[in-house]
Amino acid sequence: MNKTIERIIFWMLPIIVFSMLITKGVTFFMVNSNRFIFDIDHALFYLKTPLIFNDGNLNDLLPDYAFTLLSNSFLISIIPFLFAFFMTKHGFKLYLLFTIIILCKTIPYCLNNIKFGELKYFTSQFSDIYENEYVKPNIPQITTGEKRNLILIFLESLEITATSKNVGGAMNENYLPSLTNIALYRQNISFSEPSKLNGAHSLTGTTWSTGGIVAATSGITLKPLLFQNPFNKEEFLNNTVTIFDILHVNNYYQACLIGTYKEFGGEYDYFKIHKVNKILGAEEIRNNKLNYRHLFGIDDSILYDFSKKALLDLGNKNSPFALYLFPTDSHLPGFLPDNYKRKYKKRYSDTLLYTDEKLSDLLDWIRKQPFYNNTTIVLIGDHPLNDNMNYYDEIPDNYQRKVFFIIINASEKASKQELYHRREFSTLDAFPTILQALGFEGEIKKLGLGRNLFYNQKTLIEKYGLAELNLELKKRSRYYEKNLY
């Protein structure tokens, strides 16, 4: 090889090594903070929003992590280079071999964990899915005479997958027995077959907590813009019409009890902008009970005890109420009380069973309260498990993971409607369907990208197919960027 070319390549090698180490470090951070499991929307959104945990704000740790990553990568690149540079023989060959080893270690890891091919959807490809399918809610044309109360519980990472195979799950044992019975109880509505569970798909842009909440309450996906300014809490989805806005116009008193710190992921700002009356996070709910907290917030037992007191107060008001609950124990890695007697080898299996028990206890308590007869309860999984611990690693490749969607004690009119079982639907469809279950009427057949499941009409999944719809939602949307986000 020509000496000049060899010298140029030799000087370029440490730059290549440094770049690959940085890329692997960033990838490692994304994967191990649950950001890159499903789609790039997830990672991009959380990089722009506050992530408040019990041990502080995760985003505050980024400068320290970045400094450590940069300094270590520089040292790993430069020390072998200097050693090779001052060798009189074989220095170039040795450092070239070192570079090849680094490339062999980093490239497969990065390709396996980052969907680089999807980056094109964030820059150059546009979809007209919102132009063709989005229906902006017309609040004056959405009315109700019943004004039933609403209790909407977002079940952290709870999916049908965790139930046994004989009822539609993917496990040998049912880790959510109470939830299964609730879903299959004939007077409840889950759009399932009599003995087989069915649930909602989580589409692109809805596969993390904030995205799942936005989908179920507004009928849109959450798609942050790649080159957008940093997160603005005063304008977060302020142009989007949500279920909160509709209930506000109908004089509902609305309260959110959040098991995480309320600033987590922009949720507080979303609720505040859309006129939720009272928003409490883990910092207020736990009431200095430090023994009942975990990384993401507080134990479900504390949240549910607090919610009982809140419901008694809400039940005494002269206006209808809506209470939104956000338990967190079933977030990976799974959280259990110190004195809980475990039954299973995998800790997360015990977490599921504990979560199921606590939820069942809460629902039993609600059924005994005087406000229950005029109250509709909705249970919905916020998203599938972000499974970087491979809990569901052994399920069949063709098994479709879906989250729970159950309506308890729907309005009399909704309960008497003919139900179309075994629908293929997503969490987007919850938005108009919940309003129907509350007894609302008018223009609620289609809201956002959601389709009312009480009507004999195709959902977008049934119209386009799951793969095609996800592909369109990955792309940019001029309508979305101008009118919604």
matplotlib code that plots the C-alpha trace (Angstrom):
import matplotlib.pyplot as plt

x = [0.0, 1.2, 2.8, 0.7, -2.6, -1.6, -0.8, -4.1, -6.0, -3.9, -5.0, -8.6, -8.9, -9.1, -11.9, -13.8, -13.2, -14.3, -17.5, -18.5, -18.0, -20.2, -22.8, -22.8, -22.9, -26.0, -27.7, -27.0, -28.5, -31.6, -32.2, -31.6, -33.8, -36.7, -36.7, -36.1, -38.0, -40.8, -40.3, -38.3, -41.3, -40.9, -37.2, -37.6, -40.5, -38.7, -35.6, -37.6, -39.7, -38.9, -38.6, -39.0, -38.2, -37.8, -34.1, -34.4, -34.9, -33.4, -32.7, -30.6, -28.3, -27.7, -24.8, -22.9, -23.5, -22.4, -19.2, -18.4, -19.1, -17.1, -14.1, -14.0, -14.5, -11.6, -9.3, -10.1, -9.5, -6.3, -4.3, -4.0, -3.4, -0.5, 0.9, 0.7, 2.0, 5.3, 5.9, 8.5, 6.9, 3.4, 1.8, -0.6, -1.6, -2.2, -4.4, -6.3, -7.0, -8.1, -10.5, -11.9, -12.6, -14.4, -16.5, -17.4, -18.5, -20.5, -22.1, -24.2, -25.3, -26.4, -28.2, -30.0, -31.3, -31.8, -34.2, -32.0, -34.2, -37.1, -35.3, -36.4, -40.0, -39.1, -37.4, -38.6, -41.7, -45.2, -48.6, -52.1, -53.6, -54.7, -56.0, -58.1, -59.2, -58.9, -62.3, -62.0, -64.5, -67.3, -68.0, -71.4, -72.7, -71.7, -74.4, -75.6, -78.7, -77.4, -74.2, -72.8, -69.7, -66.5, -63.6, -60.9, -57.9, -54.8, -53.3, -49.5, -48.1, -51.0, -51.7, -53.6, -50.3, -50.0, -53.1, -53.2, -53.5, -56.9, -58.4, -56.4, -53.2, -49.7, -48.7, -49.0, -50.5, -52.9, -51.1, -54.2, -57.1, -59.3, -58.9, -59.7, -62.9, -63.9, -63.2, -65.2, -68.1, -71.1, -72.4, -69.1, -67.9, -64.5, -65.4, -64.2, -65.7, -67.5, -64.5, -61.6, -60.0, -59.6, -57.9, -56.5, -53.5, -50.9, -50.0, -46.9, -46.8, -48.8, -46.4, -45.3, -47.3, -47.9, -48.5, -51.0, -52.8, -53.0, -54.3, -57.2, -58.3, -57.9, -57.8, -54.4, -50.9, -48.0, -45.4, -42.8, -41.1, -37.4, -36.2, -38.8, -37.9, -37.6, -40.7, -43.1, -45.3, -47.6, -48.4, -48.4, -51.1, -53.1, -54.8, -56.1, -59.7, -59.8, -62.3, -61.3, -62.5, -65.8, -66.5, -65.5, -68.1, -70.6, -69.8, -67.9, -65.5, -62.3, -59.4, -56.2, -54.4, -51.0, -48.8, -45.7, -44.4, -46.9, -44.3, -43.2, -43.4, -45.5, -48.6, -49.4, -49.2, -51.5, -54.1, -53.8, -54.1, -57.2, -59.0, -58.7, -59.7, -57.3, -54.1, -52.1, -48.9, -47.0, -45.3, -48.7, -50.4, -47.8, -48.1, -44.5, -45.0, -41.4, -41.7, -44.3, -42.4, -40.4, -38.3, -41.3, -43.5, -45.7, -47.1, -50.6, -51.9, -51.3, -52.7, -55.9, -56.4, -56.1, -58.5, -61.2, -61.1, -61.2, -64.1, -66.2, -65.6, -66.4, -69.5, -70.9, -70.5, -73.6, -71.9, -70.9, -67.3, -64.5, -61.6, -58.4, -56.1, -52.5, -51.1, -47.4, -46.4, -46.5, -43.9, -40.7, -38.9, -42.1, -42.6, -43.8, -44.1, -41.2, -43.4, -45.1, -44.8, -43.6, -44.9, -42.9, -39.4, -39.8, -40.4, -42.6, -45.0, -45.6, -45.9, -48.7, -50.6, -50.2, -51.4, -54.4, -55.3, -55.1, -57.1, -59.8, -60.0, -60.5, -63.3, -65.0, -65.0, -66.4, -69.3, -70.4, -70.6, -73.8, -72.4, -71.7, -75.1, -74.5, -70.8, -69.0, -65.6, -63.1, -59.9, -57.3, -53.7, -51.6, -49.2, -47.6, -44.8, -41.5, -39.8, -36.0, -36.0, -37.4, -40.3, -42.3, -39.4, -40.8, -44.2, -44.8, -43.6, -47.1, -48.8, -50.3, -49.8, -52.8, -53.6, -56.8, -59.9, -62.9, -66.0, -67.9, -71.4, -71.9, -75.0, -78.3, -78.5, -74.9, -75.5, -78.5, -76.7, -75.7, -72.0, -69.7, -67.4, -63.8, -63.1, -59.6, -59.1, -56.5, -56.3, -57.3, -60.8, -61.2, -61.9, -65.3, -66.2, -65.8, -68.1, -70.8, -70.4, -71.1, -74.3, -73.1, -74.9, -74.5, -71.3, -69.3, -69.2, -65.8, -63.5, -59.8, -58.5, -60.8, -63.9, -66.7, -66.8, -70.5, -71.2, -70.9, -68.1, -64.6, -61.8, -58.7, -57.0, -59.8, -59.8, -56.0, -54.6, -52.3, -49.0, -50.1, -51.6, -48.5, -46.4, -48.5, -48.4, -44.6, -44.4, -44.7, -48.1, -48.4, -51.9, -50.7, -47.7, -49.8, -53.0, -52.4, -49.0]
y = [0.0, 3.5, 5.1, 8.3, 6.4, 4.2, 7.3, 8.9, 5.7, 5.4, 8.9, 8.2, 5.0, 6.6, 8.9, 5.8, 4.0, 7.1, 7.5, 3.8, 3.9, 7.0, 5.3, 2.2, 4.3, 6.2, 3.0, 1.4, 4.3, 4.2, 0.5, 0.4, 3.4, 1.7, 4.3, 2.5, -0.7, -0.1, 3.0, 6.1, 8.3, 6.9, 7.9, 11.3, 12.3, 11.4, 13.1, 16.3, 16.0, 15.8, 12.3, 12.7, 9.7, 9.2, 9.6, 12.7, 13.7, 11.2, 14.0, 15.8, 12.8, 13.2, 15.7, 13.4, 10.4, 12.3, 13.5, 10.0, 8.5, 11.1, 10.9, 7.1, 6.8, 9.3, 7.4, 4.0, 5.5, 7.5, 5.3, 2.3, 4.8, 6.4, 3.0, 2.0, 5.3, 5.0, 1.4, 1.1, -2.1, -3.3, -0.2, 0.4, -3.3, -3.6, -0.5, -1.6, -5.0, -3.1, -1.0, -4.1, -5.7, -2.5, -2.4, -6.1, -5.4, -2.2, -2.5, -5.7, -4.3, -1.0, -2.6, -5.0, -2.3, 0.8, 0.8, 3.0, 2.2, 4.0, 7.4, 8.0, 8.3, 11.2, 13.3, 12.7, 10.6, 12.0, 10.3, 11.7, 9.4, 12.4, 14.3, 11.3, 9.8, 12.4, 13.7, 16.8, 16.5, 19.0, 19.6, 21.5, 18.4, 16.0, 15.9, 13.7, 13.5, 10.9, 12.5, 9.3, 9.5, 8.1, 6.2, 5.6, 3.5, 3.3, -0.1, 0.2, -2.3, -4.7, -6.9, -10.0, -11.8, -12.3, -14.5, -18.2, -19.7, -21.2, -17.7, -16.0, -15.2, -16.6, -18.0, -21.5, -19.9, -17.0, -14.2, -11.9, -14.1, -11.4, -9.1, -12.0, -12.8, -9.1, -9.0, -12.1, -11.4, -11.2, -7.9, -6.1, -5.1, -6.0, -6.8, -10.3, -13.7, -15.4, -17.4, -15.7, -12.4, -9.6, -6.3, -3.2, -2.9, -0.2, 1.5, 3.5, 6.6, 5.1, 2.5, 4.3, 5.9, 9.4, 8.1, 5.6, 8.2, 10.6, 7.9, 6.8, 10.4, 12.2, 9.6, 10.7, 9.3, 11.2, 12.0, 14.6, 16.4, 15.5, 19.1, 20.7, 23.1, 21.7, 20.6, 23.6, 22.8, 25.7, 24.4, 20.6, 19.4, 22.5, 22.4, 18.9, 18.2, 15.6, 13.8, 16.2, 19.1, 17.4, 16.5, 20.0, 21.6, 19.2, 20.4, 17.4, 17.8, 16.0, 14.8, 12.9, 10.8, 9.9, 7.2, 8.8, 12.3, 14.4, 16.2, 12.8, 12.7, 15.9, 14.3, 17.0, 19.7, 17.6, 17.4, 21.0, 22.4, 20.4, 21.7, 18.9, 20.4, 18.7, 16.9, 15.1, 13.2, 10.8, 13.6, 14.8, 11.4, 9.5, 12.0, 11.3, 7.5, 6.9, 3.1, 2.9, 4.4, 2.9, 4.2, 5.5, 6.8, 5.1, 1.7, 1.0, 0.3, 3.9, 5.3, 3.1, 4.0, 7.7, 7.2, 5.8, 9.0, 11.1, 9.1, 9.6, 13.3, 13.3, 11.3, 14.0, 16.7, 18.1, 17.7, 14.5, 13.5, 11.9, 10.3, 9.2, 6.8, 5.9, 3.0, 2.1, -1.1, -3.2, -1.0, -3.0, -4.3, -4.8, -3.5, -5.4, -4.6, -5.9, -8.3, -9.8, -13.6, -14.5, -17.6, -17.5, -17.7, -14.6, -11.5, -9.9, -12.8, -12.0, -8.3, -9.1, -11.2, -8.5, -5.8, -8.0, -8.5, -4.8, -3.8, -6.3, -5.1, -1.5, -2.5, -4.5, -1.5, 0.8, -1.6, -1.1, 2.7, 4.7, 6.4, 3.1, 2.7, 6.0, 5.3, 3.7, 2.2, 1.8, -0.2, 0.2, -0.9, 2.2, 0.2, -3.3, -4.1, -2.4, -5.7, -5.2, -7.9, -10.4, -11.5, -12.4, -13.7, -17.2, -16.4, -17.4, -14.9, -14.7, -13.9, -10.4, -8.6, -6.4, -4.4, -4.7, -2.6, -3.3, -1.3, -1.9, -0.7, 1.1, 3.3, 1.5, 2.5, 1.3, -1.9, -2.8, -2.2, -5.2, -5.7, -6.7, -9.2, -9.9, -6.5, -5.5, -2.2, 0.0, 2.3, 5.2, 3.7, 4.0, 7.8, 7.7, 4.3, 5.6, 8.6, 6.2, 4.0, 7.2, 7.8, 10.6, 11.0, 13.1, 13.2, 10.4, 7.8, 8.9, 11.0, 11.7, 8.5, 6.5, 4.7, 4.0, 0.2, 0.2, 0.9, -1.5, 0.4, -0.6, 0.6, 1.9, -1.4, -3.3, -0.9, -0.8, -3.7, -3.5, -3.4, -0.8, 1.5, 1.4, 2.2, 5.3, 6.4, 6.3, 8.9, 12.6, 14.3, 17.9, 18.1, 16.7, 19.1, 22.1, 21.5, 19.1, 18.9]
z = [0.0, -0.8, 2.3, 1.9, 1.7, 4.6, 6.7, 5.9, 6.8, 10.0, 11.1, 10.3, 12.3, 15.8, 14.4, 13.3, 16.6, 18.6, 16.5, 16.8, 20.6, 20.9, 18.8, 20.9, 24.1, 22.9, 21.8, 25.2, 27.0, 24.8, 25.2, 28.9, 29.7, 27.9, 25.1, 21.9, 22.4, 19.9, 17.8, 17.3, 18.3, 21.8, 22.1, 20.5, 22.7, 26.0, 24.9, 24.7, 27.9, 31.6, 33.1, 36.9, 39.0, 42.8, 42.3, 40.3, 36.7, 34.2, 31.7, 34.4, 34.3, 30.5, 30.9, 33.3, 31.1, 28.0, 29.6, 30.8, 27.4, 25.5, 27.8, 27.9, 24.2, 23.6, 25.9, 24.4, 20.9, 21.6, 24.0, 21.6, 18.7, 20.5, 21.3, 17.7, 16.4, 18.3, 17.3, 14.6, 13.2, 12.6, 14.3, 11.5, 11.2, 15.0, 15.2, 12.0, 13.7, 16.9, 14.7, 13.0, 16.5, 17.6, 14.5, 14.9, 18.4, 17.9, 14.5, 15.2, 18.6, 17.1, 14.1, 16.4, 18.7, 16.5, 13.6, 11.3, 8.3, 10.0, 10.1, 6.5, 7.7, 10.0, 7.3, 3.7, 3.5, 4.1, 4.5, 3.9, 6.6, 8.7, 5.7, 4.7, 8.1, 10.9, 12.1, 14.3, 17.2, 16.9, 20.6, 20.1, 18.2, 21.0, 23.7, 26.6, 28.7, 31.2, 32.4, 33.9, 36.0, 34.5, 36.2, 33.6, 34.8, 32.6, 33.3, 33.1, 30.5, 31.1, 28.0, 27.2, 26.6, 30.4, 30.5, 29.8, 26.3, 26.8, 27.2, 24.4, 26.1, 25.5, 28.9, 30.4, 33.5, 33.9, 35.9, 35.6, 36.6, 38.0, 35.0, 32.8, 34.6, 34.4, 30.7, 29.9, 32.3, 30.0, 31.3, 30.7, 27.3, 25.8, 22.2, 22.9, 22.1, 25.0, 26.1, 24.3, 25.3, 22.7, 23.2, 21.5, 19.4, 20.2, 17.0, 16.1, 18.2, 21.1, 22.5, 25.7, 28.5, 27.3, 23.7, 25.0, 27.1, 24.2, 21.8, 24.1, 25.0, 21.7, 19.0, 17.6, 17.8, 19.4, 16.8, 17.9, 15.1, 14.6, 14.2, 16.5, 19.2, 22.8, 24.6, 25.3, 28.3, 27.5, 24.0, 24.3, 22.0, 22.7, 19.3, 19.8, 21.0, 23.7, 25.9, 28.7, 26.6, 25.8, 29.5, 30.6, 28.3, 29.8, 33.3, 34.6, 37.5, 36.4, 38.5, 37.7, 40.3, 38.8, 40.3, 38.9, 39.5, 37.7, 35.5, 34.1, 30.3, 29.9, 31.3, 33.7, 31.0, 28.7, 31.4, 32.5, 29.0, 28.4, 31.5, 34.0, 37.3, 39.7, 39.0, 41.7, 41.3, 43.5, 45.4, 46.8, 47.0, 49.0, 52.0, 53.2, 53.2, 51.9, 52.5, 49.8, 46.9, 44.1, 41.2, 39.1, 41.9, 44.5, 45.2, 43.7, 47.2, 48.2, 45.0, 45.3, 49.0, 48.1, 45.1, 47.4, 49.5, 46.3, 44.9, 48.1, 47.8, 44.1, 44.7, 47.0, 44.3, 42.5, 39.1, 37.3, 37.7, 35.8, 37.7, 35.8, 37.6, 36.6, 38.6, 38.1, 39.9, 36.7, 35.0, 34.4, 36.3, 38.4, 41.9, 45.0, 48.7, 50.8, 52.7, 49.6, 49.5, 46.0, 44.1, 40.9, 39.7, 37.6, 39.7, 37.1, 37.2, 40.9, 40.0, 37.6, 40.1, 42.8, 40.4, 39.5, 43.1, 44.0, 41.0, 41.8, 45.4, 44.2, 41.7, 44.4, 46.7, 43.9, 43.2, 46.8, 46.7, 46.2, 43.1, 41.3, 39.5, 37.6, 37.0, 34.0, 34.6, 31.7, 32.0, 29.3, 29.0, 28.2, 26.0, 25.7, 28.1, 27.0, 27.3, 27.6, 30.2, 27.7, 29.9, 26.8, 24.9, 24.5, 23.0, 19.3, 16.7, 15.2, 18.5, 18.4, 21.6, 22.6, 25.7, 27.7, 26.9, 29.2, 29.8, 33.0, 33.7, 30.4, 29.8, 29.3, 25.7, 25.0, 26.8, 24.7, 21.4, 19.3, 19.8, 17.0, 18.7, 17.9, 16.4, 15.2, 16.9, 18.5, 21.6, 19.2, 19.0, 22.7, 22.4, 20.7, 22.2, 25.8, 25.0, 23.7, 26.9, 28.9, 27.1, 24.8, 21.4, 18.3, 16.2, 17.9, 15.3, 14.2, 16.4, 15.6, 14.0, 16.3, 15.3, 17.7, 18.3, 19.1, 15.4, 12.5, 10.8, 10.0, 12.3, 10.5, 11.3, 9.6, 6.7, 6.0, 7.8, 10.8, 8.9, 6.4, 9.0, 11.1, 8.1, 7.3, 10.9, 10.9, 8.1, 8.6, 8.2, 7.0, 8.5, 11.9, 12.1, 11.1, 13.0, 15.9, 17.4]

ax = plt.figure().add_subplot(projection="3d")
ax.plot(x, y, z, "-o")
ax.set_aspect("equal")
plt.show()
